[in-house]
Amino acid sequence: MKKQVFAAGMAAILFASCGGKTPKADLQNSVDTLSYAFGVAQSNGLREYAIQRLGIDSTMLDEFFKGIVDGASAGDNKKKKAYLAGISIGQQVSNQMMPGMNNELFMGDSTKTVNIEDFLAGFIGSASGKKTIISVDSAQQVVNVMMQRVKDEYMSEKFGQWKQENEQYLAKLSKKEGIQKLSEGVYYEVIEAGKGDIPSAENTVKVNYEGRMINDSIFDSSYQRGEAATFPCNRVIPGWTEALTHMPVGSKWKVYISADKGYGSRSAGDIQPYSTLVFTIELLEIVKEEQK
């Protein structure tokens, strides 16, 4: 009985609204007062949450509160409950799914976006049980293939000129006298020839190095930090692994690494996608097990 009275008190507050604005309280008994106090207590931080976490415009808070009233007063109205639940999912699509996909594909470029109409056509079409152009069983495979294609197209469009400059740089370099080739995309020239052991991919080495872009800007340097770096040969970019596993200890080489053997279409700190990397590498020692 008490539960029914309490619900009636809450309903009286919720429905006593005025033009979609803040509901008006009508505290005529102890249950009404308790209901009102309970509402005040539960509201702690709601305004801040709406603005800061949900992204609600502070000038649209009346609409936000109206939505709360509509949702809380839906009761057993199946049609309203279904609609409001759909609104909730739609907001997740808009505020979470779409930004996530756009960031993955277009690196946060606000001028590029997934097509929301086509997304919803597939999303709702499949969820409603209708026959879709792409089957559920093959959809993820298509996503994997097309995501990489769209990303590559975007990256080529955005960094196409830079990619071409780096490829031309490496092609020209490969023909210079004194430049030796380790594999396709990895070249080197000897600054100092070492006479020590050559590490395997499983070895840990200690090196000094400096990394530059083809425009000669430095993006990383152990020399600048004043401390040599230690790491396993097989835990670095492929171009580094190839160089290290051909260098005798004591060697100092200048190594040129194509994007394919570096970071490819990814960015890494100050390194742009499709960058040819120019490293000066000084192999100091192979770190023994007891030194690790």
Backbone bond lengths (Angstrom), bond angles and torsions (degrees), N, CA, C in turn:
res aa  C-N    CA-C-N  psi(-1)  N-CA   C-N-CA  omega(-1)  CA-C   N-CA-C  phi
1 M - - - 1.464 - - 1.524 110.44 -
2 K 1.344 115.78 -43.81 1.466 120.37 -179.06 1.525 110.43 -61.68
3 K 1.356 114.99 -38.80 1.450 119.83 -179.28 1.531 110.83 -61.45
4 Q 1.321 116.77 -40.96 1.456 121.11 179.76 1.519 111.32 -66.41
5 V 1.328 116.81 -41.20 1.467 121.06 178.78 1.519 110.35 -63.27
6 F 1.359 115.87 -41.41 1.455 120.71 -179.03 1.530 110.30 -63.91
7 A 1.330 116.02 -43.74 1.459 120.51 178.68 1.517 111.09 -61.81
8 A 1.329 115.65 -39.90 1.463 119.47 179.48 1.519 110.61 -64.16
9 G 1.338 115.76 -37.87 1.463 119.48 178.31 1.514 111.58 -64.11
10 M 1.344 116.34 -42.96 1.462 120.50 178.19 1.522 110.89 -63.34
11 A 1.317 116.31 -42.07 1.464 120.22 -179.80 1.518 111.18 -62.12
12 A 1.329 116.36 -37.75 1.467 120.31 179.81 1.519 110.81 -61.61
13 I 1.334 115.56 -38.40 1.465 119.02 179.25 1.516 110.88 -70.47
14 L 1.357 115.84 -46.00 1.455 120.40 -175.34 1.525 112.95 -63.34
15 F 1.327 116.03 -39.79 1.453 119.36 -174.80 1.522 113.61 -86.23
16 A 1.315 116.71 -11.03 1.467 118.72 -179.27 1.518 110.10 -84.95
17 S 1.319 116.37 51.96 1.460 120.23 -177.98 1.523 110.44 -94.08
18 C 1.322 113.96 165.73 1.465 118.55 -177.28 1.520 108.83 -130.55
19 G 1.334 116.29 99.36 1.460 120.58 176.64 1.508 113.65 61.89
20 G 1.352 118.57 32.87 1.447 121.63 178.13 1.511 113.22 81.24
21 K 1.348 118.13 2.64 1.458 121.00 179.18 1.519 109.66 -86.73
22 T 1.330 115.94 -168.49 1.453 120.21 -177.82 1.526 111.14 -57.37
23 P 1.365 117.61 127.10 1.471 119.85 177.65 1.529 110.47 -56.07
24 K 1.344 116.11 146.87 1.452 121.08 -179.71 1.530 110.24 -96.35
25 A 1.316 115.38 133.86 1.460 120.13 178.93 1.529 110.42 -81.40
26 D 1.316 115.24 150.05 1.471 122.02 177.65 1.530 106.53 -137.78
27 L 1.328 114.88 82.09 1.461 120.67 -171.65 1.526 110.86 -85.99
28 Q 1.323 115.99 89.72 1.459 120.69 -176.44 1.526 113.23 -102.20
29 N 1.337 117.38 -14.52 1.464 119.32 179.06 1.518 109.85 -151.42
30 S 1.310 116.30 -179.42 1.465 120.91 -175.36 1.526 112.08 -64.84
31 V 1.335 116.82 -34.33 1.466 119.24 178.82 1.526 110.00 -67.13
32 D 1.329 117.00 -40.73 1.461 120.29 177.17 1.526 110.71 -60.07
33 T 1.333 115.47 -45.08 1.467 120.40 -179.03 1.522 110.92 -63.95
34 L 1.344 116.50 -43.47 1.460 121.26 178.16 1.530 109.98 -61.88
35 S 1.317 117.28 -43.09 1.463 121.61 179.84 1.526 110.77 -59.77
36 Y 1.301 115.61 -45.64 1.460 120.64 -179.42 1.534 110.95 -63.91
37 A 1.347 115.93 -46.52 1.468 120.67 -179.59 1.528 110.82 -62.28
38 F 1.345 115.07 -38.37 1.456 120.07 178.67 1.527 110.38 -62.57
39 G 1.320 116.08 -41.40 1.468 120.55 178.47 1.513 111.60 -63.44
40 V 1.347 116.42 -44.34 1.466 120.01 179.01 1.524 110.48 -61.07
41 A 1.348 116.38 -44.94 1.464 121.20 -178.10 1.526 111.69 -62.06
42 Q 1.344 116.40 -39.06 1.466 120.10 -176.42 1.526 112.88 -78.64
43 S 1.323 116.82 -10.13 1.468 119.70 -176.15 1.527 112.81 -85.74
44 N 1.301 117.10 -3.73 1.465 120.70 -175.04 1.532 111.49 -55.83
45 G 1.317 117.19 118.82 1.461 122.92 177.93 1.516 115.13 83.71
46 L 1.344 118.13 -1.46 1.463 120.41 -175.98 1.527 112.08 -64.30
47 R 1.322 116.74 -43.62 1.470 120.32 -179.43 1.530 110.56 -59.73
48 E 1.332 115.56 -46.88 1.464 120.31 -179.49 1.526 110.73 -64.17
49 Y 1.341 115.90 -39.84 1.463 120.57 179.15 1.527 110.45 -62.67
50 A 1.334 116.12 -42.24 1.467 120.65 -179.28 1.521 111.27 -62.23
51 I 1.321 116.58 -42.85 1.464 121.01 -176.42 1.523 111.82 -78.03
52 Q 1.329 116.22 -48.74 1.457 120.83 -171.54 1.524 113.75 -83.23
53 R 1.330 117.21 -37.83 1.459 120.20 -175.61 1.527 112.77 -98.45
54 L 1.318 116.62 -37.48 1.463 119.82 -178.37 1.516 112.77 -92.00
55 G 1.333 116.82 -11.94 1.462 120.48 178.78 1.507 114.50 73.79
56 I 1.353 117.28 24.46 1.463 120.67 179.17 1.527 109.48 -74.34
57 D 1.328 116.09 129.69 1.460 120.86 175.95 1.528 108.61 -62.44
58 S 1.315 117.24 132.10 1.467 120.65 -176.83 1.533 112.45 -62.08
59 T 1.338 116.72 -20.54 1.477 119.36 177.72 1.524 111.54 -83.56
60 M 1.335 117.29 -5.09 1.458 121.63 -177.33 1.531 112.27 -113.75
61 L 1.317 115.80 20.13 1.460 118.69 -177.90 1.527 112.89 -65.30
62 D 1.345 117.75 -30.97 1.463 119.61 177.46 1.528 110.95 -60.81
63 E 1.337 116.20 -38.56 1.463 120.19 177.44 1.522 110.80 -67.25
64 F 1.322 115.93 -38.53 1.465 121.33 177.24 1.528 110.47 -60.85
65 F 1.338 115.99 -46.50 1.467 120.06 -178.98 1.537 111.10 -68.55
66 K 1.332 116.13 -33.74 1.458 119.03 176.53 1.530 110.35 -63.59
67 G 1.325 115.44 -38.93 1.457 119.47 177.14 1.513 112.25 -63.34
68 I 1.337 116.34 -37.29 1.465 119.94 176.68 1.525 110.22 -62.70
69 V 1.325 116.08 -44.72 1.467 120.14 179.05 1.525 110.28 -60.26
70 D 1.341 116.41 -45.87 1.465 119.84 -179.88 1.519 111.72 -61.26
71 G 1.342 115.27 -42.49 1.455 119.03 -179.48 1.511 112.83 -68.24
72 A 1.329 115.62 -43.47 1.466 119.52 -177.88 1.517 112.32 -70.55
73 S 1.322 116.80 -26.26 1.462 120.34 -177.43 1.525 113.31 -95.14
74 A 1.349 116.46 3.86 1.465 119.50 -178.31 1.519 111.64 -63.35
75 G 1.328 115.94 -34.52 1.466 119.54 178.00 1.510 112.05 54.06
76 D 1.334 116.68 -127.69 1.459 121.66 -179.31 1.530 112.76 -96.40
77 N 1.335 115.82 14.28 1.456 119.50 177.80 1.537 108.22 -72.51
78 K 1.318 116.58 99.14 1.461 121.74 -172.69 1.524 112.44 -61.74
79 K 1.305 116.65 -39.17 1.466 120.38 -179.01 1.528 110.66 -64.54
80 K 1.330 116.58 -46.11 1.460 120.37 -179.14 1.534 110.65 -67.21
81 K 1.347 115.95 -40.88 1.464 119.48 179.80 1.526 110.64 -61.43
82 A 1.343 116.48 -42.37 1.459 120.53 -179.80 1.529 110.73 -64.18
83 Y 1.327 116.23 -43.32 1.459 120.51 -179.19 1.528 111.01 -64.08
84 L 1.328 116.33 -46.31 1.469 119.95 -178.63 1.519 111.49 -65.58
85 A 1.346 116.70 -36.04 1.466 119.74 176.18 1.530 110.06 -64.22
86 G 1.338 116.25 -38.70 1.462 120.30 177.01 1.515 112.19 -64.58
87 I 1.334 115.50 -39.81 1.470 119.92 175.63 1.525 110.08 -58.27
88 S 1.313 117.03 -42.72 1.466 121.62 -179.22 1.529 111.39 -62.09
89 I 1.346 116.58 -45.48 1.461 120.09 177.91 1.525 110.35 -65.23
90 G 1.332 116.67 -40.67 1.457 120.64 178.83 1.515 112.32 -59.52
91 Q 1.324 116.51 -37.48 1.460 120.47 177.60 1.521 111.43 -66.79
92 Q 1.319 115.98 -36.33 1.473 119.38 176.18 1.526 110.77 -64.96
93 V 1.331 116.20 -39.58 1.461 120.50 176.42 1.528 110.04 -60.63
94 S 1.336 115.53 -47.84 1.463 121.51 -175.94 1.525 112.95 -68.96
95 N 1.329 116.62 -42.73 1.465 120.60 -170.86 1.521 114.54 -95.85
96 Q 1.339 117.34 -17.85 1.458 119.64 -177.07 1.527 112.64 -122.24
97 M 1.335 116.05 -57.06 1.463 119.07 -175.75 1.527 112.30 -62.74
98 M 1.331 116.68 -52.97 1.464 120.11 -176.17 1.530 112.68 -62.08
99 P 1.341 119.14 -49.21 1.466 118.27 177.37 1.526 112.53 -59.83
100 G 1.347 116.61 -36.98 1.458 119.84 179.17 1.524 111.90 -63.15
101 M 1.337 116.13 -46.24 1.469 120.38 179.19 1.527 111.24 -65.57
102 N 1.326 116.58 -42.12 1.463 119.79 -179.38 1.520 111.96 -64.69
103 N 1.315 116.25 -38.67 1.456 119.77 179.10 1.524 111.11 -67.01
104 E 1.329 116.23 -39.50 1.464 121.10 178.98 1.523 111.39 -65.39
105 L 1.327 116.46 -41.47 1.462 120.96 -175.41 1.520 113.24 -83.62
106 F 1.337 116.81 -41.37 1.461 121.14 -168.54 1.519 114.09 -120.36
107 M 1.343 117.25 16.15 1.463 121.52 174.56 1.524 112.60 54.99
108 G 1.330 117.20 34.66 1.455 120.22 177.30 1.512 114.39 79.55
109 D 1.337 117.79 7.92 1.469 121.57 177.97 1.528 108.76 -66.23
110 S 1.338 116.97 112.95 1.465 121.67 -174.63 1.527 113.02 -70.68
111 T 1.327 117.34 -12.26 1.467 119.99 179.85 1.532 111.78 -85.81
112 K 1.319 117.13 -6.66 1.461 121.61 -178.89 1.523 109.34 -118.94
113 T 1.323 116.34 143.40 1.463 118.79 179.88 1.523 111.14 -157.62
114 V 1.321 115.22 152.55 1.451 121.68 170.36 1.525 107.88 -64.59
115 N 1.322 118.12 147.43 1.462 122.31 -179.61 1.525 109.50 -75.91
116 I 1.329 116.71 109.09 1.461 121.42 -175.06 1.527 112.00 -64.86
117 E 1.347 117.49 -36.74 1.466 119.67 -179.71 1.521 111.36 -64.44
118 D 1.335 116.31 -44.52 1.463 119.57 179.35 1.527 111.14 -68.98
119 F 1.326 116.15 -36.74 1.461 119.40 176.69 1.526 110.40 -58.84
120 L 1.346 115.82 -48.99 1.460 120.01 -178.23 1.526 111.71 -67.23
121 A 1.339 117.19 -32.39 1.461 120.25 177.61 1.523 110.51 -61.52
122 G 1.333 115.73 -43.46 1.457 119.59 177.38 1.508 112.62 -73.52
123 F 1.321 116.16 -41.23 1.464 123.16 -176.66 1.525 111.36 -62.70
124 I 1.321 115.91 -52.41 1.466 120.85 -176.98 1.530 111.03 -78.23
125 G 1.334 115.60 -37.72 1.455 118.51 178.51 1.512 112.12 -58.45
126 S 1.313 117.07 -45.47 1.465 121.01 179.63 1.523 111.49 -69.29
127 A 1.346 116.48 -44.21 1.468 120.38 -177.69 1.524 111.86 -65.06
128 S 1.340 116.62 -29.07 1.466 120.01 -178.48 1.525 112.43 -84.34
129 G 1.326 116.90 -2.57 1.460 120.75 177.25 1.510 114.60 86.62
130 K 1.337 116.88 7.88 1.464 119.56 179.54 1.532 109.99 -78.02
131 K 1.331 115.61 159.27 1.454 120.45 177.19 1.522 108.67 -72.33
132 T 1.329 116.24 127.13 1.460 120.80 -176.83 1.527 110.69 -106.43
133 I 1.324 115.95 157.64 1.471 121.96 -179.67 1.525 110.28 -61.48
134 I 1.318 115.44 -39.96 1.475 122.23 175.92 1.519 107.43 -111.58
135 S 1.311 117.55 129.01 1.465 120.88 -177.07 1.523 110.98 -71.84
136 V 1.319 115.57 157.15 1.460 120.79 178.07 1.516 110.50 -60.19
137 D 1.336 116.89 -39.04 1.464 121.19 -177.24 1.528 112.42 -64.14
138 S 1.326 117.26 -33.12 1.469 119.73 -176.89 1.520 113.29 -100.20
139 A 1.335 117.70 -6.87 1.473 121.43 -173.76 1.526 112.25 -59.14
140 Q 1.335 117.84 -45.32 1.462 119.87 -177.05 1.521 111.54 -65.52
141 Q 1.334 116.05 -37.26 1.465 119.44 177.18 1.525 110.65 -63.94
142 V 1.337 116.13 -42.41 1.465 120.29 177.27 1.525 110.42 -62.55
143 V 1.337 116.03 -41.75 1.471 120.45 178.20 1.523 110.42 -57.81
144 N 1.330 116.96 -48.10 1.465 120.66 -178.00 1.520 112.04 -59.87
145 V 1.339 116.03 -43.95 1.469 120.34 -179.09 1.521 111.16 -69.89
146 M 1.330 116.53 -47.79 1.458 120.49 -174.35 1.519 112.61 -72.48
147 M 1.326 117.01 -31.85 1.469 119.08 176.96 1.517 110.07 -59.85
148 Q 1.337 116.04 -46.26 1.459 119.09 -179.28 1.519 111.18 -65.76
149 R 1.339 116.08 -36.95 1.464 119.58 179.55 1.523 111.04 -66.50
150 V 1.339 116.22 -46.19 1.468 120.07 -179.97 1.522 110.81 -64.28
151 K 1.330 116.74 -41.06 1.468 120.65 178.22 1.524 110.69 -62.40
152 D 1.336 116.29 -44.05 1.467 119.90 179.88 1.524 111.15 -63.88
153 E 1.333 116.22 -41.00 1.469 120.04 178.90 1.526 110.68 -63.25
154 Y 1.332 115.75 -42.69 1.460 119.70 -179.67 1.532 110.68 -65.95
155 M 1.336 115.48 -45.30 1.459 119.49 -177.75 1.525 111.03 -65.26
156 S 1.347 115.90 -38.35 1.465 119.36 178.31 1.520 110.99 -65.17
157 E 1.328 115.50 -38.30 1.466 120.15 178.32 1.525 111.08 -66.72
158 K 1.316 115.89 -43.55 1.465 120.24 -175.15 1.537 112.46 -76.96
159 F 1.356 115.57 -38.46 1.462 119.56 -174.52 1.536 112.33 -116.87
160 G 1.335 116.69 19.34 1.458 120.59 -175.70 1.520 113.99 -56.50
161 Q 1.314 116.90 -45.60 1.462 120.39 -178.14 1.526 110.70 -66.41
162 W 1.325 115.72 -41.86 1.468 120.09 178.87 1.532 110.47 -63.89
163 K 1.318 116.89 -40.84 1.464 121.62 178.24 1.523 110.37 -60.26
164 Q 1.326 115.61 -44.98 1.457 120.06 -179.57 1.524 111.42 -63.81
165 E 1.323 117.26 -41.30 1.464 121.24 179.37 1.530 110.85 -62.30
166 N 1.315 116.58 -40.23 1.463 120.22 -178.95 1.523 112.01 -71.25
167 E 1.327 117.01 -37.71 1.465 120.40 177.23 1.520 110.86 -66.45
168 Q 1.333 116.99 -40.78 1.463 121.11 178.49 1.520 111.03 -65.99
169 Y 1.326 116.08 -38.69 1.470 120.93 178.10 1.525 110.58 -58.70
170 L 1.327 116.55 -47.74 1.456 121.18 -176.96 1.526 111.46 -69.44
171 A 1.327 116.89 -38.22 1.465 120.35 178.41 1.529 111.01 -62.88
172 K 1.322 116.55 -41.94 1.461 121.29 178.83 1.531 110.51 -68.44
173 L 1.329 116.12 -41.56 1.456 121.03 -178.79 1.529 111.25 -61.84
174 S 1.333 117.19 -40.33 1.459 121.59 -175.10 1.529 112.76 -60.09
175 K 1.331 117.19 -18.93 1.465 121.50 -178.14 1.524 112.95 -96.28
176 K 1.327 116.68 -3.60 1.458 120.29 -178.08 1.524 111.01 -73.46
177 E 1.296 115.79 148.74 1.463 121.51 177.68 1.532 109.67 -67.89
178 G 1.313 116.40 136.64 1.461 121.53 178.55 1.513 113.89 92.15
179 I 1.338 117.05 -9.49 1.457 121.33 178.54 1.535 109.01 -88.00
180 Q 1.317 115.81 127.34 1.459 121.52 -179.89 1.524 109.86 -112.28
181 K 1.333 115.05 151.90 1.461 120.96 -175.30 1.519 110.25 -109.62
182 L 1.339 115.70 127.48 1.459 120.71 173.88 1.523 110.41 -89.42
183 S 1.322 116.14 -44.62 1.459 123.14 177.24 1.516 107.16 -161.46
184 E 1.314 116.72 177.72 1.458 119.39 178.47 1.531 109.57 -62.66
185 G 1.329 115.64 114.48 1.464 119.48 178.97 1.509 114.85 98.74
186 V 1.329 118.90 -1.00 1.472 121.57 177.64 1.530 108.81 -132.49
187 Y 1.340 115.30 115.14 1.459 122.19 -179.08 1.523 108.87 -126.89
188 Y 1.338 115.39 159.46 1.465 117.77 179.45 1.524 110.59 -153.93
189 E 1.303 115.17 160.37 1.460 122.40 169.50 1.524 108.09 -133.61
190 V 1.314 115.88 142.34 1.457 121.28 -175.44 1.523 109.75 -85.92
191 I 1.322 115.44 124.26 1.467 121.13 174.21 1.525 109.00 -93.45
192 E 1.334 115.19 -47.26 1.458 122.02 174.29 1.525 108.13 -135.76
193 A 1.321 117.24 131.85 1.458 120.91 -179.40 1.523 109.82 -89.47
194 G 1.325 116.63 124.81 1.457 121.41 177.20 1.521 110.95 -90.55
195 K 1.336 115.76 162.81 1.469 121.01 -178.27 1.525 111.82 -125.48
196 G 1.348 116.82 10.30 1.458 119.99 -177.70 1.519 112.70 -87.32
197 D 1.314 114.95 -169.46 1.458 120.96 178.58 1.522 111.03 -68.18
198 I 1.319 115.00 156.48 1.466 121.66 176.20 1.524 108.15 -102.56
199 P 1.319 118.16 124.13 1.477 119.75 -177.77 1.519 112.58 -70.17
200 S 1.332 115.15 154.55 1.458 121.19 171.41 1.525 108.17 -93.50
201 A 1.321 116.80 171.66 1.455 120.70 -179.26 1.520 111.86 -62.60
202 E 1.340 116.45 -26.23 1.464 120.23 -177.85 1.526 112.72 -84.73
203 N 1.318 117.37 -11.37 1.459 120.47 -179.17 1.522 112.52 -75.38
204 T 1.316 115.31 152.66 1.461 122.17 170.53 1.516 108.06 -99.20
205 V 1.326 117.10 136.67 1.463 120.95 -176.35 1.528 110.81 -125.73
206 K 1.308 113.29 161.44 1.465 121.08 175.09 1.517 106.79 -117.12
207 V 1.344 116.13 125.67 1.463 120.34 -175.00 1.519 111.30 -137.88
208 N 1.313 114.13 155.96 1.455 121.61 162.05 1.514 106.80 -109.74
209 Y 1.308 117.19 144.38 1.460 118.41 -176.61 1.517 110.52 -157.25
210 E 1.337 113.18 163.37 1.458 121.15 173.09 1.527 107.33 -143.11
211 G 1.331 116.89 132.20 1.452 121.64 -179.49 1.510 111.38 -113.10
212 R 1.323 115.88 132.23 1.463 121.65 179.90 1.523 110.71 -129.20
213 M 1.330 115.71 156.32 1.456 122.26 170.14 1.528 107.69 -85.46
214 I 1.336 117.50 173.30 1.463 119.49 -179.70 1.527 111.83 -69.64
215 N 1.345 116.78 -15.31 1.470 120.06 175.22 1.521 111.56 -88.34
216 D 1.340 115.47 8.35 1.466 124.07 174.73 1.523 114.03 78.58
217 S 1.329 118.97 5.01 1.464 120.49 176.96 1.524 110.02 -76.37
218 I 1.328 116.72 136.81 1.465 122.46 -178.96 1.525 109.11 -84.43
219 F 1.337 116.83 131.13 1.458 120.12 176.69 1.530 112.26 -112.68
220 D 1.330 117.32 -13.23 1.469 120.13 178.42 1.518 108.68 -164.42
221 S 1.342 116.45 143.23 1.459 119.15 -179.39 1.523 111.03 -161.10
222 S 1.317 115.77 119.93 1.468 119.45 174.20 1.530 109.80 -72.57
223 Y 1.321 116.66 -26.04 1.467 120.22 177.72 1.534 110.21 -63.57
224 Q 1.336 115.73 -42.68 1.457 119.48 179.14 1.521 111.62 -66.20
225 R 1.321 116.76 -34.37 1.466 120.49 178.70 1.519 112.05 -76.44
226 G 1.333 116.42 -17.73 1.452 120.33 179.41 1.513 113.70 74.19
227 E 1.322 116.47 24.13 1.469 120.06 -178.63 1.522 109.45 -151.65
228 A 1.335 115.86 127.83 1.461 120.46 178.06 1.523 110.28 -66.39
229 A 1.327 115.71 156.00 1.463 121.93 -178.91 1.527 110.24 -103.57
230 T 1.329 115.47 146.20 1.464 121.68 178.92 1.521 108.90 -126.55
231 F 1.331 117.58 128.61 1.457 120.88 179.00 1.535 110.11 -164.72
232 P 1.343 117.40 158.89 1.461 121.28 175.78 1.531 110.61 -68.44
233 C 1.302 117.14 144.69 1.469 120.90 -178.68 1.524 112.71 -64.02
234 N 1.339 116.51 -28.02 1.469 119.70 -177.45 1.517 113.23 -93.87
235 R 1.334 117.71 14.01 1.471 120.22 179.55 1.519 111.57 -116.27
236 V 1.306 115.70 24.65 1.466 121.47 179.41 1.527 108.35 -126.15
237 I 1.332 117.31 179.67 1.465 119.95 -179.94 1.531 108.92 -62.48
238 P 1.347 117.18 152.16 1.465 120.81 -175.86 1.521 114.72 -53.00
239 G 1.333 117.38 -39.44 1.463 120.18 179.99 1.516 112.49 -61.41
240 W 1.312 116.63 -37.27 1.464 121.34 177.09 1.521 110.54 -67.02
241 T 1.313 117.19 -44.72 1.460 120.44 -179.90 1.522 110.44 -59.06
242 E 1.319 116.77 -44.17 1.469 120.58 178.80 1.522 111.09 -60.56
243 A 1.323 116.52 -44.93 1.466 119.72 -178.51 1.526 111.36 -65.37
244 L 1.315 116.37 -48.78 1.462 120.24 -176.08 1.524 112.40 -62.11
245 T 1.322 117.01 -36.43 1.471 120.20 -177.24 1.529 112.46 -82.78
246 H 1.322 116.25 10.32 1.473 121.06 172.36 1.535 111.85 -124.14
247 M 1.333 117.36 -3.79 1.457 122.06 -175.94 1.526 111.41 -95.37
248 P 1.320 118.48 125.59 1.462 119.72 170.32 1.536 109.57 -71.72
249 V 1.321 116.74 145.42 1.464 120.60 176.36 1.527 108.94 -55.51
250 G 1.322 116.31 137.48 1.453 121.61 -176.99 1.517 112.70 98.38
251 S 1.341 116.31 -7.52 1.463 120.80 -179.52 1.527 111.09 -78.35
252 K 1.303 113.44 152.57 1.462 121.22 170.57 1.520 106.45 -133.92
253 W 1.333 115.24 113.63 1.459 121.26 -176.94 1.520 110.48 -119.73
254 K 1.331 113.45 155.69 1.452 120.34 166.58 1.520 105.18 -105.42
255 V 1.337 115.99 119.71 1.462 121.41 -172.46 1.529 109.68 -115.80
256 Y 1.319 115.25 133.78 1.460 121.85 -179.11 1.533 107.55 -113.90
257 I 1.329 116.12 121.89 1.461 121.36 -172.68 1.525 110.13 -122.77
258 S 1.331 115.78 124.10 1.464 120.19 178.44 1.521 110.26 -69.42
259 A 1.331 116.10 164.24 1.467 120.41 178.19 1.517 111.07 -59.17
260 D 1.346 116.84 -35.95 1.466 120.33 -179.30 1.522 112.31 -62.56
261 K 1.311 116.56 -27.73 1.462 120.72 179.12 1.536 111.42 -104.39
262 G 1.351 113.81 9.13 1.462 119.84 178.56 1.513 111.26 -118.70
263 Y 1.340 116.32 -112.32 1.455 121.00 -177.42 1.532 113.01 -106.08
264 G 1.334 117.30 2.59 1.456 120.71 175.08 1.521 112.40 58.19
265 S 1.329 115.21 -131.40 1.463 120.87 -178.52 1.521 112.26 -86.45
266 R 1.337 117.16 4.86 1.468 120.87 179.47 1.524 110.11 -90.79
267 S 1.317 115.46 153.75 1.458 120.66 170.38 1.529 107.71 -96.30
268 A 1.312 115.94 154.79 1.464 120.38 179.07 1.522 107.89 -147.60
269 G 1.340 115.90 100.17 1.460 119.20 -176.80 1.522 109.87 62.80
270 D 1.348 116.70 -121.55 1.458 121.27 -179.93 1.524 112.67 -86.03
271 I 1.320 116.85 0.05 1.461 120.84 -179.04 1.522 109.94 -86.14
272 Q 1.328 116.36 120.46 1.454 120.77 178.67 1.527 110.44 -78.94
273 P 1.333 117.63 157.64 1.464 120.50 174.23 1.528 111.25 -56.52
274 Y 1.324 116.21 148.95 1.464 125.21 176.15 1.531 112.99 66.69
275 S 1.315 116.45 25.80 1.467 119.50 -177.28 1.525 112.41 -87.10
276 T 1.335 115.62 133.35 1.453 121.63 165.31 1.525 107.01 -77.57
277 L 1.317 116.82 133.60 1.456 121.24 -175.59 1.522 109.81 -109.32
278 V 1.323 115.69 135.90 1.458 121.74 -179.29 1.522 108.01 -116.78
279 F 1.328 115.96 112.11 1.457 121.07 -177.13 1.521 111.50 -115.32
280 T 1.314 115.43 137.07 1.450 121.17 162.53 1.525 105.57 -96.84
281 I 1.341 116.76 119.97 1.467 121.32 -175.47 1.525 109.12 -122.57
282 E 1.308 115.42 127.07 1.461 122.36 177.49 1.533 108.08 -116.84
283 L 1.334 116.89 110.10 1.465 121.67 -177.40 1.521 109.14 -85.31
284 L 1.329 115.14 108.35 1.467 120.44 -173.96 1.525 112.78 -84.90
285 E 1.324 116.43 -43.80 1.481 119.28 -178.40 1.523 111.56 -168.75
286 I 1.313 114.39 160.19 1.464 121.63 169.21 1.514 105.77 -94.00
287 V 1.313 116.67 122.77 1.467 122.34 -175.34 1.527 109.25 -77.81
288 K 1.309 116.57 123.56 1.460 121.50 178.79 1.519 109.99 -76.72
289 E 1.330 116.24 159.92 1.460 121.72 -177.66 1.518 111.71 -55.30
290 E 1.324 116.92 -43.01 1.468 119.61 -175.99 1.520 112.53 -70.07
291 Q 1.353 117.85 -14.57 1.455 121.68 -179.59 1.528 111.81 -87.37
292 K 1.345 116.85 -18.60 1.461 120.37 -175.06 1.513 111.15 -70.63
